[in-house]
Amino acid sequence: MLKSLFNWKVLLNLVVAIGVFVGLVWLTFRWLEYHTNHGQEIPVPNIVNKSVQEAIKILDDSGLEYEVDSFKYDPKYRPFQVLQVYPAPGSRVKNGRSIQLKVNPRTWARVEVPDVINKYSGLAFQRLEQVGLKVGDTLFEPSIQKDAVLRILFKGNPVKPKTKLPRFSMVDVVIGSGPMRNISIPNVVGLTVKEARAVIARSMFEVGLVEHEDGSKDESDIIYYQDPAAGDVRDQGMQIDLWASKKTPAELSAKIEQLNSIYRMKVDTGLPPIEYHEIPAHQEPNFDAPPAAPAPRKENPKPAEVKTSDAPKTITSKPTATNENKPKAPTNISGNTASGNKTATTTEKPKAKKVVVE
């Protein structure tokens, strides 16, 4: 077996196989060097702080590919300014290598408007701030949805939910201020159903039941009856029921009378009006103590009259008569006081005392 192994034919085949193997390996590496441009490297040019248009032109001239990525907007830099480059400037890369550019966008990244329609205003403001939108003016509009968001305006135009706006954009919010009171019901009799819907919506009411005489849903049918009646006063948001037909209201007078007997109340004005009389409230007895009697007045006596002269002065004093000392007039049997022609007993007045002053 060993003799056969060292046979010259076997050794020749072995050498040929080794030579073929080495040749294939050498050809493979040569092909890889040619295909990958081994040893042929291009330095990455410095394109930081240049505009994206200039950077793309320089990379095209250098034989390098590029990928542009909008970086986070920074107001300190110019729009479309190259902020970062990867690989870094000065690095050596092969021809055809893709260079990544981080570019400052023209404005903030766009965000979607959240769906806050018919939501409470406090929650809506919070949602808008979370996505990066700022609330500008708050407008109030009459609506049955009090404190609810009715519309969102951007530069005066309404925007729908999921509309993309630049981040930190200013939006105005329209909020319901509550229903209006005592609004006159419009007259829609004689209009088509489509026209009546528009009139009712403009008057801030809602369409309730719409009954078609033939059972169809034709919007061109003519309204021949409505409830509440035209001219009645209702609050905003109340429903107005409609009856429609292809006939005119004049042709449906019997039907209208039947509906009037159901939906229109008749007030009998022949009965006398009811009078209401106020009953005085019962006064409770007063148990307060009676007022005290006034004290009798005391009359001071007049001072004595004093006369001065060269002669001895004489002071004459007259006693003052009170009701107690004053004699009463005599009365006769009939109880009348004696006066006039009737005789009456008289009493002598006391004489004044004379006082001599020397």
C-alpha positions in Angstrom: 0.0 0.0 0.0 2.9 2.4 0.8 4.5 1.5 -2.5 1.4 2.5 -4.3 1.2 5.8 -2.3 4.6 6.9 -3.4 4.0 6.0 -7.0 5.0 8.9 -9.3 1.6 9.0 -10.9 -0.1 9.6 -7.5 2.4 12.2 -6.5 1.9 14.0 -9.8 -1.9 14.1 -9.3 -1.4 15.4 -5.8 0.8 18.2 -7.0 -1.6 19.2 -9.7 -4.5 19.3 -7.2 -2.6 21.5 -4.9 -1.6 23.8 -7.7 -5.2 24.1 -8.9 -6.3 24.9 -5.3 -3.7 27.6 -4.8 -4.6 29.1 -8.2 -8.2 29.3 -7.4 -7.5 31.0 -4.0 -5.3 33.5 -5.7 -7.8 34.3 -8.4 -10.5 34.7 -5.8 -8.6 37.3 -3.8 -7.6 39.1 -7.0 -11.3 39.2 -8.0 -12.3 40.6 -4.6 -9.6 43.2 -4.7 -10.8 44.3 -8.1 -14.5 44.2 -7.2 -14.1 46.0 -3.9 -11.5 48.5 -5.2 -9.0 47.4 -2.5 -6.6 50.2 -1.8 -8.7 52.7 -3.6 -10.2 54.9 -0.8 -11.8 58.4 -1.0 -11.6 60.9 1.9 -15.0 62.1 3.2 -15.2 65.9 2.4 -16.0 68.4 5.1 -19.6 69.5 4.2 -20.8 70.4 7.8 -22.6 73.8 8.0 -23.1 73.8 4.2 -26.5 73.8 2.6 -27.8 70.5 1.6 -27.7 71.4 -2.1 -24.0 72.2 -1.9 -23.3 69.1 0.1 -25.0 66.9 -2.5 -23.0 68.4 -5.3 -19.7 67.8 -3.5 -20.5 64.2 -2.8 -21.6 63.6 -6.4 -18.3 65.0 -7.6 -16.4 62.7 -5.2 -18.2 59.6 -6.3 -19.9 59.0 -3.0 -23.5 58.2 -2.4 -25.6 60.0 0.2 -28.7 59.6 2.5 -30.4 62.8 3.8 -32.2 62.6 7.1 -34.2 65.5 8.6 -32.7 66.2 11.9 -34.7 67.7 14.8 -35.4 71.3 14.0 -33.2 73.8 15.7 -34.1 77.5 15.2 -30.4 78.5 15.9 -29.4 77.1 12.5 -30.4 77.9 8.9 -33.0 75.8 7.2 -31.5 72.9 5.2 -28.2 73.4 6.8 -26.0 70.2 7.2 -25.5 69.6 11.0 -23.8 66.2 11.1 -22.0 63.8 8.7 -21.4 60.1 9.1 -18.6 58.9 8.6 -16.9 62.0 10.0 -15.2 64.4 7.6 -11.6 63.2 6.8 -12.4 59.5 7.1 -11.4 57.4 4.1 -14.1 55.3 2.5 -14.4 53.3 -0.7 -15.9 54.7 -3.9 -19.7 54.4 -3.8 -20.0 54.4 -0.1 -23.2 56.0 1.2 -22.7 59.1 3.4 -25.5 60.0 5.9 -26.3 63.7 6.2 -28.3 65.1 9.2 -30.0 68.3 7.9 -31.8 71.0 9.8 -35.4 71.0 8.4 -37.1 74.2 7.2 -39.4 74.2 10.3 -40.6 72.0 13.1 -41.7 68.4 12.3 -45.3 68.0 11.6 -47.7 66.5 14.2 -51.2 65.3 13.9 -54.1 67.2 15.4 -55.7 65.0 18.1 -59.4 64.2 17.9 -60.8 66.4 20.6 -64.1 67.5 18.9 -67.0 67.2 21.3 -64.6 66.7 24.2 -64.4 68.7 27.4 -62.3 71.8 26.9 -59.9 71.1 29.7 -59.1 67.7 28.4 -58.8 69.1 24.9 -56.2 71.7 25.9 -54.1 69.1 27.6 -54.1 66.8 24.5 -53.2 69.7 22.2 -50.2 70.6 24.4 -49.1 67.0 24.6 -48.6 66.7 20.9 -46.8 70.1 20.6 -49.6 72.5 19.6 -50.2 75.8 21.3 -53.7 77.1 22.1 -54.2 80.7 20.9 -57.6 82.4 21.2 -60.5 80.7 22.9 -63.8 81.5 21.1 -67.2 80.9 22.5 -70.3 80.0 20.4 -73.9 79.2 21.4 -74.3 75.4 21.6 -76.2 72.8 23.6 -72.8 71.3 24.3 -71.6 73.6 27.0 -67.8 73.7 27.6 -67.2 71.2 24.7 -64.8 71.8 21.8 -66.8 72.5 18.6 -64.0 73.3 16.1 -60.3 73.8 15.9 -59.0 76.7 13.7 -55.6 77.1 12.1 -55.0 80.5 10.6 -58.8 81.1 10.7 -59.7 77.9 8.8 -61.2 74.8 10.5 -58.9 71.7 10.5 -60.0 68.1 10.9 -58.5 65.6 13.4 -55.3 63.9 12.2 -54.4 66.8 10.0 -50.7 67.4 10.2 -49.5 70.8 11.3 -46.0 72.1 12.1 -45.0 71.5 15.7 -45.6 74.4 18.1 -48.2 75.9 15.7 -50.8 78.2 17.2 -54.4 77.0 16.9 -57.7 78.6 18.0 -60.4 76.6 19.8 -64.1 77.2 19.5 -66.0 76.1 22.7 -69.8 75.9 23.3 -71.1 78.5 25.6 -74.5 76.8 26.3 -77.8 76.9 24.5 -79.6 80.1 23.7 -82.9 80.7 25.3 -86.3 81.8 23.9 -85.6 81.5 20.2 -88.5 81.8 17.8 -89.4 78.7 15.8 -89.0 79.2 12.0 -91.9 78.6 9.6 -91.0 75.7 7.3 -94.4 74.8 6.0 -94.4 74.9 2.2 -90.7 74.1 2.0 -89.2 70.8 0.9 -87.7 68.5 3.5 -84.1 69.4 2.3 -84.8 73.2 2.5 -86.5 72.8 5.9 -83.4 71.0 7.3 -81.2 73.9 6.3 -83.5 76.5 7.8 -83.8 74.6 11.1 -80.1 74.2 11.3 -79.5 77.9 10.8 -82.0 78.7 13.5 -80.0 76.4 15.9 -82.7 73.8 16.2 -82.6 70.1 15.3 -84.8 68.0 13.1 -86.8 65.5 15.0 -89.4 63.1 13.5 -90.0 63.4 9.7 -93.1 61.5 8.7 -93.8 61.1 5.0 -97.4 60.5 4.0 -96.6 57.8 1.4 -93.9 56.3 3.7 -91.0 57.2 1.4 -87.9 59.1 2.3 -88.0 61.6 -0.5 -86.3 64.9 0.5 -88.3 66.8 -2.1 -91.6 66.2 -0.3 -93.3 69.4 0.8 -93.8 70.1 4.6 -97.5 70.6 5.4 -97.3 70.5 9.2 -94.7 71.1 11.9 -94.6 70.9 15.7 -93.9 73.1 17.5 -95.7 75.7 15.5 -94.0 78.6 13.8 -93.5 81.6 16.1 -93.4 79.5 19.3 -90.5 80.2 21.6 -88.1 77.3 22.5 -84.5 76.9 23.6 -81.7 76.1 21.3 -81.3 72.4 20.4 -85.0 71.5 20.7 -86.3 69.1 18.0 -88.9 70.1 15.4 -91.1 67.3 14.1 -92.1 67.5 10.4 -94.9 66.0 8.3 -94.2 65.9 4.6 -96.2 64.9 1.5 -96.1 65.3 -2.2 -99.3 67.2 -2.0 -99.6 70.9 -1.1 -100.8 72.0 2.4 -104.1 73.3 0.9 -104.9 69.7 -0.3 -104.3 68.3 3.2 -106.5 70.6 5.2 -108.4 67.7 6.8 -105.1 66.1 7.9 -103.9 69.4 9.3 -107.1 69.8 11.3 -106.6 66.3 12.7 -103.0 67.1 13.7 -104.2 70.4 15.3 -106.6 68.5 17.5 -103.6 66.4 18.7 -100.8 68.9 19.0 -102.5 72.2 19.4 -104.1 72.9 22.8 -107.3 75.0 22.7 -107.8 77.4 25.6 -111.4 78.0 26.7 -111.7 81.7 27.2 -115.5 81.7 28.0 -115.0 80.8 31.7 -114.6 83.8 34.0 -111.1 84.3 35.2 -110.2 83.0 38.6 -109.8 85.7 41.3 -107.4 85.3 44.0 -107.8 87.2 47.3 -105.0 87.5 49.8 -105.9 86.5 53.4 -104.3 88.7 56.0 -101.9 86.9 58.2 -103.1 86.2 61.7 -101.6 88.7 64.2 -100.6 87.3 67.5 -101.6 89.2 70.6 -99.1 91.6 72.1 -98.3 90.7 75.7 -96.1 93.7 76.3 -96.6 95.6 79.6 -98.8 98.8 79.4 -96.9 102.0 79.4 -96.4 103.7 82.8 -98.7 106.7 83.6 -96.9 110.1 83.3 -96.0 111.8 86.6 -98.2 114.8 87.5 -96.8 118.2 86.6 -96.0 120.5 89.4 -96.5 124.2 88.9 -94.0 126.5 90.5 -95.5 129.6 92.3 -94.9 133.0 90.7 -92.4 135.2 92.6 -93.8 138.1 94.6 -94.0 141.4 92.9 -91.5 143.8 94.4 -92.0 147.6 94.0 -89.2 150.0 94.8 -89.6 153.7 95.6 -88.4 156.3 98.0 -91.2 155.6 100.3 -91.2 152.5 102.3 -91.5 149.6 100.0 -94.5 147.5 100.1 -94.4 144.0 98.6 -97.7 142.5 97.7 -97.8 138.8 97.0 -100.8 137.0 95.6 -101.2 133.4 96.4 -101.5 131.2 93.4 -104.6 129.2 93.1 -104.3 125.5 92.1 -107.0 123.2 91.1 -107.0 121.7 94.5 -107.5 125.0 96.4 -109.8 126.5 93.8 -113.4 126.3 95.0 -115.8 124.5 92.8 -118.9 126.2 91.4 -122.1 125.1 93.1 -124.3 122.8 91.2 -128.1 122.7 91.4 -130.1 119.5 91.6 -130.2 119.1 87.8 -126.4 119.0 87.8 -125.9 122.2 85.9 -123.4 124.7 87.1 -124.9 128.0 88.3 -124.1 130.9 86.0 -125.8 133.8 84.2 -129.1 134.8 85.8 -128.9 132.0 88.3 -127.8 133.0 91.7 -124.6 131.4 93.0 -122.8 131.5 96.3 -119.6 133.5 96.3 -116.6 133.1 98.4 -114.4 135.9 99.6 -110.9 135.9 98.2 -108.2 136.0 100.8 -106.6 139.4 101.2 -103.0 139.9 100.1 -100.6 140.2 102.9 -98.7 143.5 103.0 -95.0 143.3 103.8 -93.3 146.6 104.7 -89.6 146.8 103.9 -87.8 149.7 105.7 
